Amino acid sequence: MAAARHKIIVGLDYGTTYLGISYVTSNEKSFDKIEVINQWPGTPESVFKVPTRIAYAFENENLTTNQWGYTATPNMEPYLWTKLLLDRNTKLTDYDDPTLDDLLGKGIMRLPESKSAREVCSNFLKCLCEHMVAVLTKKYSSRIFDITPVEVWITLPAIWSDAARDATKSAAMSAASHHESALDPISPGDDILVCDCGGGTVDITTYNIISCRPKLEFKELCVGIGGKCGSTSIDRNFNIWMLKTFGKAYENVQPKRRGPGSNFMRSFETAKRTFSGDFPNADGMQDIEVEHINMKTLSTPKYDADEATLKFSCMDMKAFFDPVIDDIIRLVKSQVKHAKSNNHNIKRIILNGQIQLTCPPQCQAAVVKGAAIRGLEGLKPRSRQARRHYGYGIALPFRKHADPEWLGYIDNFNGQKYCKGRMNWQVSKGQNLEDGAVMKSAVQFKFEDKELTKHITLWSCNEDIAPEYSHRATVQKVGEVQVVFQKKDLKNARRKHNKSLKKYVREVDGNIEVNMATEQCTLTVKTFVNDREAGQATIDFLQD
């Protein structure tokens, strides 16, 4: 038997504000062999991540090529935080940053007139892939790299909608086409909580450790939760404070001088990263200085006009952090409470947290390395918790005095009265989804004359109790399942002549299967007639 072909496994931590890449070859057995790219165009520094921003040549007359990451400077008016726009249609969760909707209209998360969020993200990832290829070619030589398969694993937020997951995957595919030991090892039976505080989102998931050797196995305990309350929320709180404190003097500063990526915001980023929450003075009034902000105003205790330096207290900085930290704490408490209601006690919080805290060294690289480990070991939960209810809106015999009259109609095949839009929930929120879990539903496909294509709507609901009808406000459209049959698939279909339509109508019993736990963590679909796969089924996810 031939030996398995080696491949290069790449972990890509696609964050709202920064992105990191790790890589390892499939023959390696130790997590220590995972490497993280730390050299990027536009900066001489050794850093684990690159800003997720891009500036287009067609919008900047001094550019001949698109600039990205550190090379996309504020004076180029780059596009930032566009990843969040992939999920712009998603309803805010209870823990989301309340200023996010305001931000969407202020130009930071904006798009070129001619491009969608998916296209901008794809363009950025294409630039990133070119750099990644250059690094890997230098590492392994062009001869070896050219004949070695590359497998890429991308991190996705726990709260991402199915459409956003599909859009992220699509953007990555489009772009591709042109362990460190723990401080205190985990043990089988441990219940842990992982809190990933990113730039735009915070994701929290709880797991039960099944085994540690020879391979780490674990399962989800609760439905993962999260909110759009990442570190960029701190920046927005700071921006609101600046507007309230300095008014027009600050507002009149050019966006490229005070916006994301500017020297001013880089200085604030340094102050933000070094702020520990401890106050050197009992009153918390020791100044924090942020440079590079030239406002047309006189010097005050909070602003040195000669030095173009902002001065504010530790208490002020704490006020920027507090709403965000409060949201994260609520998220953690909610997940711990949920786990406890299922007779699981969280004894460890990884990255945040009494109980027991694990904060790995080089924590910025932890998520991006984890993506590579996912590919290296096939590391994933043995079972997941369904994030939401899933099902179809189907037609069922009409129930007099129960179903709304306006949902009633006469079936073209049998002439009986049916109610449309009755929900057939196949997966319940919080339901255990074992690896390879399939949502299987019996359906009747009905066709008129030579019709061969059918559309079935897939719905979801984030509420704990799902409603009975698809038109309810809490029911959200995931996408349209389109099935294109061939004539041979329908040769055994029942056939009747409909006098009012003056045409033949056909009916065939079948099944539709949606794989809820694929390798790619996205939904895939198949259709069956007479227990044989029939037709070509695809899901068209709802987008902007």
Stockholm file with secondary structure:
# STOCKHOLM 1.0

chainA/1-544         MAAARHKIIVGLDYGTTYLGISYVTSNEKSFDKIEVINQWPGTPESVFKVPTRIAYAFENENLTTNQWGYTATPNMEPYLWTKLLLDRNTKLTDYDDPTLDDLLGKGIMRLPESKSAREVCSNFLKCLCEHMVAVLTKKYSSRIFDITPVEVWITLPAIWSDAARDATKSAAMSAASHHESALDPISPGDDILVCDCGGGTVDITTYNIISCRPKLEFKELCVGIGGKCGSTSIDRNFNIWMLKTFGKAYENVQPKRRGPGSNFMRSFETAKRTFSGDFPNADGMQDIEVEHINMKTLSTPKYDADEATLKFSCMDMKAFFDPVIDDIIRLVKSQVKHAKSNNHNIKRIILNGQIQLTCPPQCQAAVVKGAAIRGLEGLKPRSRQARRHYGYGIALPFRKHADPEWLGYIDNFNGQKYCKGRMNWQVSKGQNLEDGAVMKSAVQFKFEDKELTKHITLWSCNEDIAPEYSHRATVQKVGEVQVVFQKKDLKNARRKHNKSLKKYVREVDGNIEVNMATEQCTLTVKTFVNDREAGQATIDFLQD
#=GR chainA/1-544 SS CCCCCCCEEEEEEECSSEEEEEEEETTCCCGGGCEECCCCTTCCSCCSCEECEEECGGGCTTCSSCEEGGGSCGGGCCEESGGGGGGTTSCCCTTSCTTHHHHHTTTSSCCCTTCCHHHHHHHHHHHHHHHHHHHHHHHHCHHHHHTSCEEEEECCCTTCCHHHHHHHHHHHHHHHHCCCCCSSCCCTTCEEEEEEECSSCEEEEEEEEEECSSSCEEEECSCCEEESCSTHHHHHHHHHHHHHHHTHHHHTSCHHHHSTTSHHHHHHHHHHHHCCSCCSSTTSCCEEEECCCCCSSCCBTTEETTTTEEEEEHHHHHHHHHHHHHHHHHHHHHHHHHHHHTTCCCCEEESCCCCCEECCSSGGGHHHHHHHHHHHHCCCBSEEECSSEEEEEEEEECCTTTSCGGGEEECTTTCCEEEEEEEEEEECTTCEEETTCEEEEEEEEEEETTCCEEEEEEEEECSSSCCSBTTSTTEEEEEEEEEECCGGGGTTCEEEEETTTTEEEEEEEEEEEEESSCTTSSCEEEEEETTEECSEEEEEECCC
#=GC SS_cons         CCCCCCCEEEEEEECSSEEEEEEEETTCCCGGGCEECCCCTTCCSCCSCEECEEECGGGCTTCSSCEEGGGSCGGGCCEESGGGGGGTTSCCCTTSCTTHHHHHTTTSSCCCTTCCHHHHHHHHHHHHHHHHHHHHHHHHCHHHHHTSCEEEEECCCTTCCHHHHHHHHHHHHHHHHCCCCCSSCCCTTCEEEEEEECSSCEEEEEEEEEECSSSCEEEECSCCEEESCSTHHHHHHHHHHHHHHHTHHHHTSCHHHHSTTSHHHHHHHHHHHHCCSCCSSTTSCCEEEECCCCCSSCCBTTEETTTTEEEEEHHHHHHHHHHHHHHHHHHHHHHHHHHHHTTCCCCEEESCCCCCEECCSSGGGHHHHHHHHHHHHCCCBSEEECSSEEEEEEEEECCTTTSCGGGEEECTTTCCEEEEEEEEEEECTTCEEETTCEEEEEEEEEEETTCCEEEEEEEEECSSSCCSBTTSTTEEEEEEEEEECCGGGGTTCEEEEETTTTEEEEEEEEEEEEESSCTTSSCEEEEEETTEECSEEEEEECCC
//
